[in-house]
Amino acid sequence: MTSVPMGAPGAGELFQHLRDGEPRTKAELGELSSLARSAIAARLEALVSTGLLRPVGEAASTGGRPPTRFALDDTAHAVLGVDLGASHAAVAVIDLVGNVRREVTVDSDIADGPVDVLDRVLDLADTLLTDLGLESRDVMGVGIGVPGPVEHSTGRPVHPPIMPGWHEFDVPGHLNQHFDGPVLVDNDVNILARGEHVGAWAHEDHLLYVKVATGIGAGIISHRHLLQGGVGTAGDLGHVPVVEGETATVCRCGNVGCLEAVAAGPAVAAVLRERGLDVHTTQEVVAAVRSGDTDAARAVREAGRTIGGVLATCVNLLNPSIIVIGGTLAAAENLVAGAREVIFQRSLPLATSNLRIVTATGDRAALVGAGAMVLEQVLSPSAVDAIVSRTLLENAG
Amino acid sequence: MTSVPMGAPGAGELFQHLRDGEPRTKAELGELSSLARSAIAARLEALVSTGLLRPVGEAASTGGRPPTRFALDDTAHAVLGVDLGASHAAVAVIDLVGNVRREVTVDSDIADGPVDVLDRVLDLADTLLTDLGLESRDVMGVGIGVPGPVEHSTGRPVHPPIMPGWHEFDVPGHLNQHFDGPVLVDNDVNILARGEHVGAWAHEDHLLYVKVATGIGAGIISHRHLLQGGVGTAGDLGHVPVVEGETATVCRCGNVGCLEAVAAGPAVAAVLRERGLDVHTTQEVVAAVRSGDTDAARAVREAGRTIGGVLATCVNLLNPSIIVIGGTLAAAENLVAGAREVIFQRSLPLATSNLRIVTATGDRAALVGAGAMVLEQVLSPSAVDAIVSRTLLENAG
């Protein structure tokens, strides 16, 4: 057994106080960590030797030599965030704080299959990295969102309905031919929940994200962490039954009266076609609402109410501080208004006392969320401890 | 700023590998923690000096001097678990592994008010501690379950309907006159969820506990931790609407058609009285089922189905590995059977692929859960690090 140099254990914990990118002095880190000055000095030295941290300019001082400050080195390392949709692929180089440094989005058909799509992602990543003066070995990990269910532990899609050829494909294995770090894969709704959380609502501990588009799904942030569930299906709200009886709409899952079959974009479009409107896609429904069509506005609001009924149960069960509603159909504000109406009507007063219900920002949330997923792992206390130990051993040898 | 001796940081992490009470050698701890032998030796020495750990007998060895093993010292420290019901008070001295060492239950009316009831608890605790040769200062913390809502951050009951005089009473403040450590208070359903988890299902990461008695409530264990929610009301399932319209039963919360108003013990009793049975309490409903009354069996099964409908949504949302159904009405097996029927009918196949639905063990779950709640805090890595630092400083000074 090799000996680990002293000063390595605990460095990963101290590092967490610098994750926000703000430069801090040893004294400031002492207050945050309750560690003694000597311990902080040893850990900072170890962290600087890894390249994760660097000394930066001066802090304001009351006199004498100004104290050194330490900050994340946001140029030497990065992670990749990847957002794969039905018809697009977006790739971003993300710094260790979680900010997008450079990104690109291209048209890309998910049905081209995993090898073609992922090789396209690799080409895009190469260009972005080269532009920034980075190499593959500077990439600490890759986070990927895909439009379908994923087995969380292996990163393999599981019978994804709109991703032909992807079932059980070893996404991490394919990308690990080019990048050494962890490759984490999750469904797009969980990724968006993470992205909305770290991007716009990082101060909230309990966030429920709901995507309403062709389907309906949710991502749950609880105590600041994504809730995955036993087999990773947590948040699958689309198939909660909301209408009983034989006349209820048949859902693509085989049951009847599922939330998705009643209140997602295609269901609203179908209702509007019965009333004589020529709408087929969710985008067309939104456009009809925006053009002032009363039937469209009313149908979207009713969909929002139906979704709100299910979300009221979620509020009683999870007690979130904020519900963020995104997806194509949420671009019509009537949807969120309808959901809000029923949630506040049906949930317990105490559970809704501080609850906000807002429309998603959407801006870069998928890329930011994919980055956040992998940063959570590669910059965890134990992961940073391992990097420090490895560096100290290499330097000693 | 005082200097913290080396060897203290990281001790709390190493300690986690001994929380189960099993004695382990330095070599075994090296495998579990990936720490170097020298680091383990320093941390163990620090932990032994606190009295939390002690060297115990010999491990099997291949020859030479047998290696020392280290284990939790389960005699020098303890926590208290307290279970307050409407008409009983139970107190237990619990060792650091979480096992009940000694317990007592007495009749106690919660309506006697907080000072009388808590002083009764203190008297019971004193007797138990004396019997075990322990003193108040050996108690590292107290966990208490009460039959009403509690503000988690302060430990104060909030408008608890069956606890007159307890609203906003400072339970931790009152007990901290006698015990130094943290006093944590939570509602009985969350406590039972913790107790069922650590007592019977500790290998499951995702557990949903549902109590069906006079009311209906749930406690959620997600990723091995209790889910509290933004203001601590997570799991409040009793007031999910399950019946629509003006004919629906009025609930004590003021809404109509709540799950609790339709499927809890009093609701089932009311249905049976309409059919001519002389039943009033939930216990009498259970007795009627056990005596072979068909109406009672049918009514309880129907209540189980109604609860199952709400739990199906919970399964889609949370994806638990196990649902544990407890409370007085769950003593009638038809309840769990009815719930099981609807959950498996209505939830997504993937979410139920490994799902089990079982009846609660009930055995000591409240006391064990109260103990587990406080042990989670007082034996956390950072709490143990703090104890180690304090001990080393005292010994140095």
Interface residues (C-beta under 8 A of the other chain):
Chain A: M1 T2 S3 V4 M6 P9 G10 E13 G30 L35 A36 R37 S38 A39 P149 V158 E204 D205 H206 A218 I220 S222 H223 H225 L227 Q228 G229 G230 V231 G232 T233 A234 G235 D236 L237 H239 V240 P241 C253 N255 V310 A312 T313 C314 N316 L317 L318 N319 P320 S321 R346 L348 L350 A351 S353 N354 L355
Chain B: M1 T2 S3 V4 M6 P9 G10 E13 G30 L35 A36 R37 S38 A39 P149 V158 E204 D205 H206 A218 I220 S222 H223 H225 L227 Q228 G229 G230 V231 G232 T233 A234 G235 D236 L237 H239 V240 P241 C253 N255 V310 A312 T313 C314 N316 L317 L318 N319 P320 S321 R346 L348 L350 A351 S353 N354 L355
